[in-house]
Amino acid sequence: MPSIRLQGSDGEIFEVDVELAKQSVTIKAMLEDLVMDDEGDDDPIPLTNVNVAILKKVTQWCTHHKDDPPPPEDDENKEKQTDDITVWDQEFLKVGQRTLFELILAANYLDIEGLLNVTCKTVASMIKEKTEEIHKTFTVESDFTEEEEAQMRKEKLV
Amino acid sequence: MPFLGQDWRSPGWSWIKTEDGWKRCDSCSQELRSENGQYTINHSIILNNGEEEIFSNECEYAAKKRKKEHFGNDTAAHSFYREKWIYVHKESTKERHGYCTLGEAFNRLDFSSAIQDIRRFTYVVKLLQLIAKSQLTSLSGVAQKNYFSILDKIVQKVLDDHQNPRLIKDLLQDLSSTLGILVRGVGKSVLVGNINIWICRLETVLNWQQQLQNLQMTKVNSGLTLSDLPLHMLNNILYRFSDGWDIVTLGQVTPTLYMLSEDRRLWKKLCQYHFAEKQFCRHLILSEKGHIEWKLMYFTLQKYYPTKEQYGDTLHFCRHCSILFWKDYHLAWLLKDSGHPCTAADPDSCFTPVSPQHFIDLFKF
């Protein structure tokens, strides 16, 4: 199987099967550009926003999902569902918060719809039903001033 | 007393003791392990006690099929679990095909493994909630034990992974108020079992509520936070919430999230998801400029109408066989097995998903 080389943000080179890489719309577009240029195909494709550790995880996901049928047209009902994740994906995403966010950013950059969907669903289900104090574990300290916070607390009584 | 093994010469079953009672251990798994050494099966196949012959025949067939199918192909094999089903009879005749009350269904459908699957978790919790509201007095002793042991697993899971806390708090609230009324009010005449057991259970529930109240998430200094995600990603996540309170709460964390959470389109989508056009018209709220105030409307409509229920996976009912069962898509693909011994010509057309309320109604006479 032909493979291509990808260069992560840390400079490391990672080799991956072409068909798998094409699940990423970004890489697919880059490959089409390269073919047009007809340059030597030894140069690795630089991916400045993804490090190789995350690339490996992404490849693992793509390998498992390579035979997936294309997702159906935007289903209004499906948008609000956060628990329809397959068992394999559930296990795959049992990683730390940092890795999960890195996977979202990678899926966004590489434009892999399925992975983006499933990671966002996971984060949504992690965040929901919690109080704002607990939300602060997911984000930096609040930038609100005291007056603004008081105002918001009043509005919450709506 | 004739021995009802697979055939009269077989050495009998081996049994293992589990917290749900004695379960029969399937010897097929040992056969598979010895013949196909390279395939590891992490879970031995456990049959529920008291299954009829047909179920053990199904297991044999399934085992043979598995030897032929390349089990090692799929790394998800370790998540294989045995299907459970129960016959539900509709007419109240004197003849019955087995014991089928709500409590028995509760025992046989193996909810304790279902809660480990997030697709089924919310569904099972909703079922427990409906039972807590009205059906506690109809459960047999064993069903009560199972109910509370599953509840214990659920609470431990929530304390562990911090998911779905509000859902469980609501469930425990309903349960503690019902138990309170039953134990102090109506009491001994209605409850099955010694009143002291029920008092103990009430104390356990109050204890769980206290533990959940004290639930603290430790701050993880991981460097990457929600704020590092680009705006459209945060929006993507906001659009996935089906409860308005989650949107409001998230909006209180940073100014950026506040701005995103006030977006009119977000609330419009939410209203359209839960409520119908007719319901909007009855409770229309307009701003001074004549725009629809979707956020206010959402909270108003919520007071009058029930919100939409949607589950990742539910129990299914086969109209042909009158059987209630879990569908296992993985098994169904691997073994062409629908989850119960179906005799219909076209199985898929007979299956309907069962809502939690429908499940309770199936067992009302």
Interface residues (C-beta under 8 A of the other chain):
Chain A: H64 E76 N77 E79 K80 Q81 T82 D83 D84 I85 V87 W88 Q90 E91 G96 Q97 R98 F101 E102 I104 L105 N108 L116 C120 K121 V123 A124 S125 M126 I127 K128 E129 K130 T131 E132 I134 H135 K136 T137 F138 T139 V140 S142 D143 F144 E148 E149 M152 K156 V158
Chain B: T75 A76 S79 D117 I118 R119 F121 T122 H162 Q163 N164 P165 R166 L167 Q216 M217 T218 K219 V220 S222 G223 L224 T225 L226 S227 D228 L229 P230 M233 N236 I237 Y239 R240 F241 S242 D243 D246 V248 T249 L250 Q252 V253 T254 P255 L257 Y258 K269 Q272 Y273 K295 L296 F299 Q310 Y311 G312 D313 H330
